[in-house]
Amino acid sequence: MRNLLFSASVLVCVAAWAQSPAGPYRSVFADTPTGMESQSLDWRRANADVAQKALEAEMPHANRVPSTNIHLPVLAIEDAVAIARQNHPSQSAADTRKAWIHAVAAQQAALFVRDAKDAAEAGAELARRMAQVGNWSSLEQAREQLMLADATAQLARANNTAFSTREQLIRQMGMDGAASDFALPDHLPDLPRAADLRVLPAQSRSETREAYFAYRTAFDLAVHYRDDIVPLRKLLVEELVLRYNGMLASVWELLAETRQQSLSVNSAIEAQRDFWLADADLQTAQTLTLQRK
């Protein structure tokens, strides 16, 4: 009954973009400055603005107000599997789980890429203002403008991946013919505790042993990013903020470290995604082993 109600709410909640002639697409390049701009603005005020942008980009999304639209039903992984079974009884549950994992991970990664683009935009703006008053050369300004151009291109790719994986999930659930919308969770499920990891049954087949090895490797990598790399990057940014506040570091150093922080967070999301994909593959391998007995 719960799954039927969820399906009904998804079908009733028609997306506004589905009815719009323009569709859901809006270019991320629309509001991005091109070439070398020379607008005259206050560079001192911009310096503080850039530092604030860098801090906002560094802040984990888990500590922010959730971006999920509260008016849309949130599609849990179990709901996705149930809807797929209703529409395609022969559909693989593992394929649906993996489609959901890809969609949530891509959406989560796009948020951090957007933050990186915002920080690059602030840096390019400050460079433009400093060049205008003669404090920076055209070469230095061009480098920051190029950072923004690259970040904007990365955001376009991330948005496309998020949209594409969401559409693949819709097709996987057998809802491709319906104008529907739903919200995905803001982030992937947390990693399980080491005591809760799946165990390798005795006398397992080769495919299961291979899947289990990939599963444990993916878990170790995801934990390494979560417990080591990301916290260290966060510590570096915090230390740079203290040095910046004490006028011992420049805003450019803070921006550079923030960019590295964004890269490490994206790598952590990918590692977490790979673990849950490996978990789905291991479940499939174990199920096939039981069926062959």
Sine and cosine of phi, psi and omega as CSV:
sin_phi,cos_phi,sin_psi,cos_psi,sin_omega,cos_omega
0.00,0.00,-0.68,0.73,-0.01,-1.00
-0.86,0.51,-0.67,0.74,-0.01,-1.00
-0.93,0.37,-0.59,0.81,0.04,-1.00
-0.92,0.40,-0.65,0.76,0.03,-1.00
-0.90,0.43,-0.64,0.77,0.02,-1.00
-0.90,0.44,-0.69,0.72,0.01,-1.00
-0.87,0.50,-0.67,0.74,-0.01,-1.00
-0.90,0.43,-0.66,0.75,-0.02,-1.00
-0.92,0.39,-0.56,0.83,0.04,-1.00
-0.92,0.39,-0.68,0.74,-0.03,-1.00
-0.94,0.34,-0.57,0.82,-0.01,-1.00
-0.96,0.28,-0.59,0.81,-0.06,-1.00
-0.98,0.20,0.99,0.17,-0.06,-1.00
-0.97,0.24,0.73,-0.68,-0.05,-1.00
-0.95,0.33,0.63,-0.77,0.02,-1.00
-0.91,0.42,-0.58,0.81,-0.03,-1.00
-0.93,0.36,-0.41,0.91,-0.01,-1.00
-0.93,0.36,-0.42,0.91,-0.02,-1.00
-1.00,-0.09,-0.14,0.99,-0.07,-1.00
-0.99,0.12,0.72,-0.69,0.03,-1.00
-0.85,0.53,-0.51,0.86,-0.03,-1.00
-0.98,0.22,-0.30,0.96,-0.01,-1.00
0.97,0.25,-0.14,-0.99,-0.09,-1.00
-0.99,0.13,-0.11,0.99,-0.14,-0.99
-1.00,0.06,0.71,-0.70,0.18,-0.98
-0.62,-0.79,0.83,-0.56,-0.08,-1.00
-0.91,0.42,0.72,-0.69,0.06,-1.00
-0.96,0.27,-0.19,0.98,0.01,-1.00
-1.00,0.05,-0.10,0.99,-0.13,-0.99
-0.86,0.52,-0.67,0.74,-0.07,-1.00
-0.95,-0.30,0.25,0.97,-0.04,-1.00
-1.00,-0.04,0.79,-0.61,0.02,-1.00
-0.91,0.42,0.55,-0.84,-0.01,-1.00
-0.89,-0.46,0.46,-0.89,0.04,-1.00
0.92,0.40,-0.42,-0.91,-0.03,-1.00
-0.97,-0.23,0.96,-0.27,0.02,-1.00
-1.00,0.00,0.45,-0.89,-0.06,-1.00
-0.70,-0.71,0.54,0.84,0.01,-1.00
-0.90,0.44,0.69,-0.72,-0.05,-1.00
-1.00,0.09,0.90,-0.44,-0.02,-1.00
-0.61,-0.79,0.20,-0.98,-0.04,-1.00
-0.97,0.23,0.95,-0.32,-0.08,-1.00
-0.97,0.23,-0.45,0.90,0.02,-1.00
-0.91,0.41,-0.71,0.71,0.05,-1.00
-0.91,0.42,-0.58,0.81,0.02,-1.00
-0.90,0.44,-0.55,0.84,0.01,-1.00
-0.86,0.52,-0.70,0.72,0.04,-1.00
-0.93,0.37,-0.60,0.80,0.01,-1.00
-0.89,0.45,-0.65,0.76,0.00,-1.00
-0.90,0.43,-0.67,0.74,0.02,-1.00
-0.87,0.49,-0.65,0.76,0.03,-1.00
-0.90,0.43,-0.65,0.76,0.04,-1.00
-0.88,0.47,-0.65,0.76,0.00,-1.00
-0.90,0.44,-0.66,0.75,0.02,-1.00
-0.92,0.40,-0.63,0.77,0.03,-1.00
-0.91,0.42,-0.62,0.79,0.01,-1.00
-0.93,0.37,-0.51,0.86,-0.02,-1.00
-0.97,0.23,-0.44,0.90,-0.11,-0.99
-0.92,0.40,0.79,-0.61,0.01,-1.00
-0.88,0.48,0.62,-0.79,0.01,-1.00
-0.91,0.42,-0.39,0.92,0.00,-1.00
-0.90,0.44,-0.40,0.92,-0.03,-1.00
-1.00,-0.10,0.07,1.00,-0.02,-1.00
-0.97,-0.23,0.12,-0.99,0.09,-1.00
-0.92,0.40,0.78,-0.63,-0.02,-1.00
-0.82,0.57,0.63,-0.78,-0.02,-1.00
-1.00,0.05,-0.19,0.98,-0.05,-1.00
-0.87,0.49,0.70,-0.71,0.05,-1.00
-0.94,0.34,0.89,-0.46,-0.10,-1.00
-0.95,0.33,-0.23,0.97,-0.02,-1.00
-1.00,0.05,-0.09,1.00,-0.01,-1.00
-0.95,-0.31,0.57,-0.82,0.06,-1.00
-0.93,0.38,0.69,-0.72,0.01,-1.00
-1.00,0.07,0.82,-0.58,-0.06,-1.00
-1.00,0.04,0.97,-0.24,0.10,-0.99
-0.98,0.20,0.29,-0.96,-0.06,-1.00
-0.90,0.44,-0.58,0.81,0.03,-1.00
-0.91,0.40,-0.60,0.80,0.05,-1.00
-0.90,0.45,-0.68,0.74,-0.01,-1.00
-0.88,0.48,-0.70,0.72,0.01,-1.00
-0.90,0.44,-0.68,0.74,-0.02,-1.00
-0.90,0.43,-0.67,0.74,0.01,-1.00
-0.91,0.42,-0.65,0.76,0.03,-1.00
-0.88,0.47,-0.63,0.78,0.01,-1.00
-0.92,0.39,-0.58,0.81,0.03,-1.00
-0.92,0.40,-0.68,0.74,-0.07,-1.00
-1.00,0.06,-0.50,0.86,0.01,-1.00
-0.70,-0.72,1.00,0.08,-0.05,-1.00
-0.82,0.57,-0.49,0.87,-0.02,-1.00
-1.00,0.00,0.03,1.00,-0.04,-1.00
-0.92,0.38,0.64,-0.77,0.03,-1.00
-0.95,0.30,0.80,-0.60,0.05,-1.00
-0.89,0.45,-0.57,0.82,0.00,-1.00
-0.90,0.43,-0.63,0.77,0.02,-1.00
-0.90,0.44,-0.63,0.78,0.02,-1.00
-0.93,0.38,-0.68,0.74,0.04,-1.00
-0.86,0.51,-0.69,0.72,-0.03,-1.00
-0.93,0.38,-0.60,0.80,0.05,-1.00
-0.90,0.44,-0.65,0.76,0.04,-1.00
-0.90,0.43,-0.69,0.73,0.00,-1.00
-0.88,0.48,-0.72,0.69,0.02,-1.00
-0.87,0.49,-0.67,0.74,-0.05,-1.00
-0.92,0.40,-0.71,0.71,-0.01,-1.00
-0.92,0.40,-0.69,0.73,-0.01,-1.00
-0.90,0.44,-0.66,0.75,-0.01,-1.00
-0.91,0.41,-0.64,0.77,0.05,-1.00
-0.90,0.43,-0.67,0.74,0.00,-1.00
-0.91,0.42,-0.67,0.74,-0.01,-1.00
-0.91,0.41,-0.60,0.80,-0.02,-1.00
-0.89,0.46,-0.53,0.85,0.03,-1.00
-0.89,0.46,-0.67,0.74,-0.02,-1.00
-0.96,0.28,-0.56,0.83,0.06,-1.00
-0.91,0.41,-0.61,0.80,0.05,-1.00
-0.89,0.45,-0.64,0.77,0.06,-1.00
-0.88,0.47,-0.68,0.73,0.01,-1.00
-0.89,0.45,-0.63,0.78,0.04,-1.00
-0.91,0.41,-0.65,0.76,0.03,-1.00
-0.89,0.46,-0.67,0.75,0.02,-1.00
-0.91,0.42,-0.66,0.76,0.03,-1.00
-0.91,0.41,-0.58,0.81,0.03,-1.00
-0.90,0.44,-0.67,0.74,0.03,-1.00
-0.91,0.42,-0.64,0.77,0.03,-1.00
-0.90,0.43,-0.66,0.75,0.02,-1.00
-0.91,0.41,-0.60,0.80,0.02,-1.00
-0.91,0.42,-0.70,0.72,0.02,-1.00
-0.90,0.44,-0.67,0.74,0.02,-1.00
-0.87,0.49,-0.64,0.77,0.01,-1.00
-0.90,0.44,-0.67,0.75,-0.01,-1.00
-0.93,0.36,-0.65,0.76,-0.01,-1.00
-0.93,0.37,-0.59,0.81,0.05,-1.00
-0.92,0.39,-0.57,0.82,-0.02,-1.00
-0.89,0.45,-0.61,0.79,-0.02,-1.00
-1.00,-0.06,0.11,0.99,0.10,-0.99
1.00,0.05,0.19,0.98,0.00,-1.00
-1.00,0.05,-0.23,0.97,0.02,-1.00
-0.72,-0.69,0.44,-0.90,0.05,-1.00
-1.00,0.05,0.24,-0.97,0.06,-1.00
-0.89,0.45,-0.53,0.85,0.02,-1.00
-0.89,0.45,-0.73,0.68,-0.01,-1.00
-0.91,0.40,-0.62,0.79,0.04,-1.00
-0.91,0.42,-0.66,0.75,-0.02,-1.00
-0.89,0.46,-0.60,0.80,0.01,-1.00
-0.89,0.46,-0.69,0.72,0.03,-1.00
-0.93,0.36,-0.59,0.81,0.04,-1.00
-0.90,0.43,-0.58,0.81,0.04,-1.00
-0.93,0.38,-0.61,0.79,0.08,-1.00
-0.84,0.55,-0.70,0.72,0.01,-1.00
-0.91,0.41,-0.67,0.74,0.00,-1.00
-0.88,0.48,-0.68,0.73,0.03,-1.00
-0.91,0.40,-0.68,0.73,0.00,-1.00
-0.90,0.44,-0.59,0.80,0.03,-1.00
-0.92,0.39,-0.64,0.77,0.05,-1.00
-0.90,0.43,-0.64,0.77,0.04,-1.00
-0.90,0.44,-0.61,0.79,0.02,-1.00
-0.92,0.40,-0.63,0.78,0.04,-1.00
-0.87,0.49,-0.69,0.72,0.02,-1.00
-0.91,0.41,-0.66,0.75,-0.01,-1.00
-0.90,0.43,-0.66,0.75,0.04,-1.00
-0.90,0.44,-0.64,0.77,0.02,-1.00
-0.91,0.42,-0.66,0.75,0.03,-1.00
-0.90,0.44,-0.67,0.74,0.02,-1.00
-0.89,0.46,-0.69,0.72,0.00,-1.00
-0.92,0.39,-0.69,0.73,-0.04,-1.00
-0.90,0.44,-0.72,0.70,-0.02,-1.00
-0.92,0.39,-0.53,0.85,0.06,-1.00
-0.92,0.40,-0.69,0.72,0.03,-1.00
-0.90,0.43,-0.60,0.80,0.06,-1.00
-0.89,0.45,-0.62,0.79,0.06,-1.00
-0.90,0.43,-0.67,0.74,0.03,-1.00
-0.86,0.51,-0.70,0.71,0.02,-1.00
-0.92,0.40,-0.62,0.78,0.01,-1.00
-0.87,0.48,-0.56,0.83,0.01,-1.00
-0.99,0.12,-0.05,1.00,0.01,-1.00
0.97,0.23,0.46,0.89,-0.04,-1.00
-0.92,-0.39,0.31,0.95,-0.10,-0.99
-0.93,0.37,-0.33,0.94,-0.01,-1.00
-1.00,-0.02,-0.01,1.00,-0.07,-1.00
-0.93,-0.36,0.65,-0.76,0.12,-0.99
-0.99,0.15,0.99,-0.15,-0.09,-1.00
-0.66,-0.75,0.28,-0.96,0.06,-1.00
-0.53,-0.85,0.45,-0.89,0.02,-1.00
-0.39,-0.92,0.29,-0.96,0.04,-1.00
-0.98,-0.18,0.62,-0.79,0.14,-0.99
-0.99,-0.13,0.45,-0.89,0.07,-1.00
-0.83,0.55,0.45,-0.89,-0.03,-1.00
-0.94,0.34,-0.35,0.94,-0.04,-1.00
-0.44,-0.90,0.27,-0.96,0.05,-1.00
-0.93,0.38,0.34,-0.94,0.07,-1.00
-0.87,0.50,0.50,-0.86,0.05,-1.00
-0.90,0.45,0.42,-0.91,0.06,-1.00
-0.92,0.38,0.55,-0.83,0.05,-1.00
-0.95,0.32,0.32,-0.95,0.12,-0.99
-0.95,0.32,0.46,-0.89,-0.06,-1.00
-0.83,0.56,-0.49,0.87,-0.01,-1.00
-0.97,0.25,-0.28,0.96,-0.06,-1.00
-0.99,-0.15,0.09,1.00,0.00,-1.00
-0.92,0.40,0.48,-0.88,0.05,-1.00
-0.91,0.41,0.52,-0.86,0.00,-1.00
-0.96,-0.29,0.42,-0.91,0.02,-1.00
-1.00,0.03,0.90,-0.44,0.00,-1.00
-0.90,0.45,0.46,-0.89,0.06,-1.00
-0.91,0.41,0.49,-0.87,0.02,-1.00
0.84,0.54,0.67,0.75,0.02,-1.00
-0.97,0.23,0.47,-0.88,0.05,-1.00
-0.97,0.26,0.24,-0.97,-0.04,-1.00
-0.85,0.53,-0.67,0.74,-0.02,-1.00
-0.88,0.47,-0.62,0.79,0.00,-1.00
-0.94,0.35,-0.65,0.76,0.02,-1.00
-0.89,0.45,-0.66,0.75,0.03,-1.00
-0.90,0.44,-0.71,0.71,0.01,-1.00
-0.89,0.45,-0.61,0.79,-0.01,-1.00
-0.93,0.37,-0.64,0.77,0.03,-1.00
-0.89,0.46,-0.68,0.73,0.03,-1.00
-0.90,0.43,-0.62,0.79,0.01,-1.00
-0.89,0.45,-0.73,0.68,-0.01,-1.00
-0.94,0.34,-0.60,0.80,0.05,-1.00
-0.90,0.44,-0.69,0.72,0.02,-1.00
-0.89,0.46,-0.61,0.80,0.03,-1.00
-0.91,0.42,-0.72,0.70,-0.01,-1.00
-0.87,0.48,-0.66,0.75,0.01,-1.00
-0.91,0.41,-0.69,0.72,-0.01,-1.00
-0.89,0.46,-0.66,0.75,0.04,-1.00
-0.91,0.41,-0.63,0.78,0.00,-1.00
-0.87,0.49,-0.70,0.71,0.04,-1.00
-0.92,0.40,-0.69,0.72,-0.06,-1.00
-0.92,0.40,-0.68,0.73,-0.15,-0.99
-0.99,-0.12,-0.32,0.95,-0.08,-1.00
-0.88,-0.47,-0.89,0.46,-0.15,-0.99
-0.93,0.38,-0.80,0.61,-0.03,-1.00
-0.88,0.47,-0.72,0.70,0.04,-1.00
-0.88,0.48,-0.60,0.80,0.02,-1.00
-0.91,0.41,-0.66,0.75,0.05,-1.00
-0.89,0.45,-0.64,0.77,0.02,-1.00
-0.90,0.43,-0.65,0.76,0.03,-1.00
-0.89,0.46,-0.66,0.75,0.02,-1.00
-0.88,0.48,-0.67,0.74,0.02,-1.00
-0.91,0.42,-0.67,0.74,0.01,-1.00
-0.88,0.47,-0.65,0.76,0.03,-1.00
-0.91,0.41,-0.62,0.79,0.03,-1.00
-0.93,0.38,-0.57,0.83,0.06,-1.00
-0.88,0.47,-0.69,0.73,0.04,-1.00
-0.88,0.47,-0.67,0.74,0.02,-1.00
-0.92,0.38,-0.60,0.80,0.04,-1.00
-0.91,0.42,-0.70,0.71,0.01,-1.00
-0.89,0.45,-0.50,0.87,0.05,-1.00
-1.00,0.00,0.16,0.99,0.03,-1.00
0.89,0.47,0.51,0.86,0.05,-1.00
-0.97,-0.25,-0.13,0.99,0.03,-1.00
-0.66,-0.76,0.48,-0.88,-0.02,-1.00
-1.00,0.00,0.29,-0.96,0.05,-1.00
-0.90,0.43,-0.44,0.90,0.01,-1.00
-0.94,0.35,-0.61,0.79,0.10,-0.99
-0.89,0.46,-0.65,0.76,0.02,-1.00
-0.90,0.43,-0.67,0.75,0.03,-1.00
-0.90,0.43,-0.67,0.74,-0.01,-1.00
-0.88,0.47,-0.69,0.73,0.00,-1.00
-0.94,0.35,-0.55,0.84,0.04,-1.00
-0.90,0.44,-0.62,0.79,0.05,-1.00
-0.89,0.47,-0.68,0.73,0.04,-1.00
-0.90,0.43,-0.60,0.80,0.05,-1.00
-0.88,0.47,-0.68,0.74,0.01,-1.00
-0.89,0.45,-0.64,0.76,0.04,-1.00
-0.89,0.45,-0.67,0.74,-0.02,-1.00
-0.93,0.37,-0.58,0.81,0.04,-1.00
-0.92,0.40,-0.67,0.74,0.04,-1.00
-0.89,0.46,-0.63,0.78,0.05,-1.00
-0.90,0.43,-0.59,0.81,0.04,-1.00
-0.91,0.41,-0.64,0.77,0.05,-1.00
-0.89,0.45,-0.69,0.73,0.02,-1.00
-0.89,0.46,-0.64,0.77,0.01,-1.00
-0.91,0.41,-0.64,0.77,0.04,-1.00
-0.91,0.40,-0.66,0.75,0.07,-1.00
-0.86,0.50,-0.71,0.70,-0.03,-1.00
-0.89,0.45,-0.56,0.83,0.04,-1.00
-0.90,0.44,-0.74,0.68,-0.04,-1.00
-0.93,0.36,-0.50,0.86,0.12,-0.99
-0.92,0.39,-0.67,0.75,0.05,-1.00
-0.90,0.43,-0.58,0.82,0.06,-1.00
-0.88,0.47,-0.68,0.73,0.04,-1.00
-0.90,0.43,-0.65,0.76,0.02,-1.00
-0.91,0.42,-0.62,0.78,0.01,-1.00
-0.92,0.40,-0.66,0.75,0.05,-1.00
-0.86,0.50,-0.67,0.75,0.03,-1.00
-0.90,0.44,-0.71,0.70,-0.01,-1.00
-0.89,0.46,-0.66,0.75,0.02,-1.00
-0.92,0.39,-0.59,0.80,0.03,-1.00
-0.92,0.40,-0.68,0.73,0.02,-1.00
-0.90,0.44,-0.60,0.80,0.04,-1.00
-0.88,0.47,-0.68,0.74,0.03,-1.00
-0.91,0.40,-0.61,0.79,-0.02,-1.00
-0.93,0.37,-0.46,0.89,-0.04,-1.00
-0.99,0.10,-0.22,0.97,-0.02,-1.00
-0.97,0.24,0.00,0.00,0.00,0.00
